[in-house]
Amino acid sequence: MPHERRIFGTQGEERAVRFLEGKGWRVLARQQRTPFGEIDLVCLDAGCLVFVEVKARRTARFGPPQAAITPVKFRHMVAAARAYAAMRGWHGPWRLDVVAILHGAGGGERITHFPAIDSPAAC
């Protein structure tokens, strides 16, 4: 990944961390590699392990950030989460969330949290 894009992605993850910690979550890990891809953030929310995909965009020209979660990307997210949980011996509940960050023209940003994208009945 080109250096500028990597920096932008890392800054987005940092914003997501502040946002989630502001909700009382505990961030356990960042940029965790698995055989199925990288997990941006691994968090704990009231006893539930939450795997967070962070998507940030400078503009909505090509759609909102969450539009980047394609069916293929979703399958990779599920496989990576399962692998991480197995590697860590986690037997409790877990779910997948997305934090979408869209930068506005005036320098502001909008953060949208999409909890439990894998199941409406998730923890």
C-alpha positions in Angstrom: 0.0 0.0 0.0 1.4 3.4 -0.9 2.8 5.3 2.1 0.2 8.1 2.0 -2.7 5.7 2.0 -1.2 3.7 4.9 -0.9 6.9 6.9 -4.5 7.9 6.1 -5.7 4.4 7.1 -3.7 4.5 10.4 -5.1 8.0 11.2 -8.6 6.6 10.6 -8.0 3.7 12.9 -6.8 6.2 15.6 -10.0 8.2 15.2 -12.0 5.0 15.5 -10.1 4.0 18.7 -10.9 7.4 20.3 -14.5 7.0 19.2 -14.9 3.5 20.7 -13.0 4.2 23.8 -15.3 7.2 24.3 -18.2 4.6 24.4 -16.4 2.8 27.2 -14.9 0.0 25.0 -11.5 -1.5 25.6 -9.2 -1.8 22.6 -7.2 -5.0 22.9 -5.3 -5.0 19.7 -4.7 -3.1 16.4 -3.7 -4.3 13.0 -3.8 -8.0 13.8 -2.6 -10.2 11.0 -4.3 -13.6 10.4 -4.0 -16.0 7.5 -7.2 -14.5 6.1 -6.3 -10.8 6.3 -5.7 -8.0 8.8 -8.2 -7.1 11.6 -8.1 -3.4 12.1 -9.2 -3.4 15.8 -10.0 -6.0 18.3 -12.1 -4.6 21.2 -14.0 -5.7 24.2 -17.6 -4.4 24.7 -19.3 -5.6 27.8 -17.8 -9.1 27.6 -18.2 -9.4 23.8 -15.2 -9.6 21.6 -15.7 -7.2 18.7 -13.7 -7.2 15.5 -13.8 -3.8 14.0 -13.2 -2.9 10.3 -12.4 0.8 9.9 -13.2 2.4 6.6 -12.2 6.0 6.0 -12.7 8.1 2.9 -11.7 11.7 2.0 -14.9 12.2 0.0 -18.1 10.4 -0.8 -17.4 10.7 -4.5 -17.2 6.9 -4.9 -19.9 6.2 -2.2 -19.8 6.0 1.6 -16.9 4.3 3.3 -19.0 1.3 4.4 -19.7 0.5 0.7 -16.2 -0.9 0.6 -17.5 -3.9 2.6 -18.2 -6.2 -0.4 -19.4 -9.8 0.0 -15.8 -11.0 -0.5 -14.4 -8.6 2.1 -17.1 -9.7 4.5 -16.2 -13.4 4.1 -12.5 -12.5 4.7 -13.6 -10.5 7.9 -15.5 -13.6 9.2 -12.6 -15.9 8.5 -10.1 -13.6 10.1 -12.3 -13.2 13.2 -12.7 -16.9 13.5 -9.0 -17.5 13.2 -8.1 -14.8 15.7 -10.7 -16.2 18.2 -9.3 -19.7 17.8 -5.6 -18.6 18.1 -6.4 -16.8 21.3 -8.7 -19.5 22.7 -11.7 -17.2 22.9 -14.9 -19.2 23.5 -17.2 -16.3 24.4 -19.4 -14.3 22.1 -18.0 -12.2 19.3 -19.3 -10.0 16.5 -18.2 -7.9 13.5 -18.6 -4.1 13.5 -17.7 -1.4 11.0 -16.7 2.2 11.8 -17.0 4.4 8.7 -15.3 7.8 8.7 -16.1 10.4 6.0 -14.2 13.6 5.8 -16.2 16.7 4.9 -15.2 19.5 2.6 -14.8 21.9 5.5 -12.4 19.7 7.3 -14.9 18.0 9.6 -15.7 14.4 9.7 -18.6 12.1 10.2 -18.1 8.8 12.1 -20.8 6.2 11.8 -20.8 3.0 13.7 -22.4 -0.1 12.3 -22.6 -2.8 15.0 -23.1 -6.5 14.4 -22.9 -6.5 10.7 -22.7 -10.3 10.9 -25.9 -10.9 12.8 -28.7 -8.8 14.3 -28.7 -11.2 17.3 -25.0 -10.9 17.9 -23.8 -9.9 21.4 
